[in-house]
């Protein structure tokens, strides 16, 4: 019995030692890669400056929600960044008028409304999650770098480079940043994350554009909530300085 316990303790200790060694190796390898360190530093600085510049603008956001490929809702907002750096939105849509229905109509309406509320909650959770990824946060980038969770990805389009990040916000998530070398600005981001559990997968594709003489911004964003087959398409336009 003691022999078994001793073996179990040895296995547990060995596993912990291996994990610690891997973590230290990753951090050491990261620290010894000056090219990677330079790219991460440049990206952090560019992200911080871009966020400050973007705070001087307001823009129009169109949000289209589809379920199983069928469009269910489209909304329009006037957006600007608040003092906390988070988007503040004002609806541009006219409220839908309430319709008078009979008893059976009200029952059906109640069922439909309940289903809509369920999907709305799900969509809101997804949007709140993705706001923590886009745009990338300089402090989270620094943490990922210190933990050895950033690597230079395979070469793609000339004039661009890729940074592949794991465990950025959640254990097991992935985020790939495509950066313009000359402008030191994001051109696209792809994310694989989840809500409460990995089975609640959320996949995101983001494209960036630049305002003439101004900051970089999210141009289009496609968010897929896999479990409920819900898709959120976001388009940003009409950027105006105030």
N, C-alpha and C positions, 0 to 999 in steps of 0.2 A: 504493500500500500504506500509506504514511504517512498519506495522507488518510483512509483507512478507519479506521486506528487512532485518529486524532485524533477522527473522528466518534464512534467507540465510546466514547472517553474522555469526550467532551462529553456523550453521552447518559447514561453512568453517573453523571457528576457532576450532571447536571440532575435525574436521578431521585432521587439522594441528597439534593439540595437541596430538592426538592419534599417528600420524606418528612420531612425535618428541619423544614421550614416548617410542615407540617401538624401535627406533634407540638407545636411551639412554640405554634401558634395554639390548639390544643386546651387546652394547659395555661393559656394566657393567658385564654381564654374561661372556663375553669373557675374560675380565680382571680377573675375579674370577675363571677361569679354568686354574690352573697352568700346568696341563698335556698338554692342547692344546697349551698354550704359549710356553712350552718347545719344542714341536714338530715343531711349526712354526719357532722358533729360530734356531733349528738344521737344518731344511730344507733350510732356508735362507743362513746360513753359508756354508752348503754343496754345494748349488747352485752356490754361489760366487766362492768358491775354485775350483769347477769342471770346471767352465767357464774359469778360468785362466789356468788350466792344459790343457783343450781342445784347447786353442789358440796355443799350441805348436805342434799341429798335423795337418796333411792334410789327406784327404780321398776321396774316389770315391762315388759319388751319382748317382743312377739310378732313373730316374723319368718316370713313365709310366702313360699316360693319356688315359682314356677310356670314351666313351659316350654311355650311355644305355648298358653297358656291353661289348661293342666292342672296342678293342684297336685301338687308332688313332695315337698315337705318343709315341716314347720312346727316351729319351735323357740321356746322360752321362756327368758328370761334375767332374772336380777336384776341391775340396772345401777346404777352410781354413777360419778361422775367421779373419776379418780385425781389425784394431785399434779401431773401434767403436763397436766391439763385434758382428757384423753382418756377415753372410756368404758371402764370395767372391768366385764366381764360374767362372771356365774356361771350355769351352766346349771341350769335348774329341771326338766329332763326326765329321766326314768328311762332309763338306757342300754338299747338294744335287745338282746335275747338273741341269741347266735350260734345259727344253725340248722345242723343236720347234713344234709349233702346227698351224693348219689352223685357219681361221676366227672363225668358230663355236667352235673349240677347245679352242680358246682364250676366247670366251664369257663364256663357261662353266667353264674354269679355273678361270675367274674373279669372278664368283658366288661362286665357291668353296673356293677361297682365301678369299673372304669377310666373309664367314661363319666361316672359320678357324680363321680369325682374331678376330671375335666376341667371339669365345670360348677361344682363347688365352688370350684375355683381362680378361675374366671371371676367367680363371684359375690363371692368375697373381694376380688378386684381392684376390682370396682365399689364395694363397700362402703367400702374403704379410700380410694378416690377421693372419694366423696361426703362422707366425714367431713372432708375438707379444705375443703368448701364450706359445710356445715351444722353448727353455726350459723356465720354469716359472721364472719371474723376481723378484729378492729379494725385490725391492721397491714396486712393485705391490702386492706382498704377504704381506708386512708390512701394506700397505694401507687397504687391505681386512681384515687383522686381526684387525686393529684399528677400522674399521667400523662394526665389528661383523659379517663379511660375510664368516667366516670359521668355520666349525664344524667337529668334528671327526665322520667319517662315520661308517656304520655297519662293524662288523668283517668279514674278508674274509679268505684268506690263512694264516695259522699259520706263524708267523715271519714277518708279514706285517701289516700295518695299512693304513687307508684311510683318506684323508682330502677332504672334499667337500666344494668347493668355489662357491659363487654366486656373480654376478656383479663384476667379476674380471677385465674385460676390458670394457664391455658394459652392460647396464642395461638389466637384464634378462638372461645373459649368465650363464653357469654352467661349472665347471671344477672339475673333480675328480682325485686326485693324489693318487697313490698306492705306498707306500714307504717301503723299506726293513728296518726293525728295527735295525738290527745289522750294516749294511753298511751305514745306513742313506742316501740311494740313491734311486732315482726313479726307479720303475720297469715298470710302465705304467701310461698313462694319457688318459683320455677321456674328450672330449670337445663338448659342444653344444653352438654354437654361430651363428652369422649372419652377412651379409654384411651391406647394408644400412638400411634395414628393417627386422624385425623378419621373414617375409615371405621368405626372401632370406637365408634360413637356411643352416648352414654349420656344419657337424658333423665330428669329428676327433677321431681316435684311434691311440695311439702311444705306441710302445714297446721300452724299453731301454735295453742296454747290457753294459758290462764293458770291457774295454781294459785290458789285463793282466798287472797288475802292474801300470795301468794308470786310466784315468778318465772314468766316465759314459758317454754314448752317445746314441743318437736316433738310434735304429737299423732299425725299420720299422715304416712307418707312412701311414695311409690310411685316405684320406680326401674326403668327399662326399659333393659335391655341389648339394643340393636337387632339386632346381628349374629347373636346366638344366640337371639333371641326369648325372653329370660329376664326375668322380672319379679319384683322383690322388694317385698313389701308389709310395712311396719313399722307397728305400733301400740304406742303407749306409754300406760301407765295405772298406777293405784294408786301415785301419788306420796306418799311418806312422808318426813317430816323426821326426821333422826336426831341 
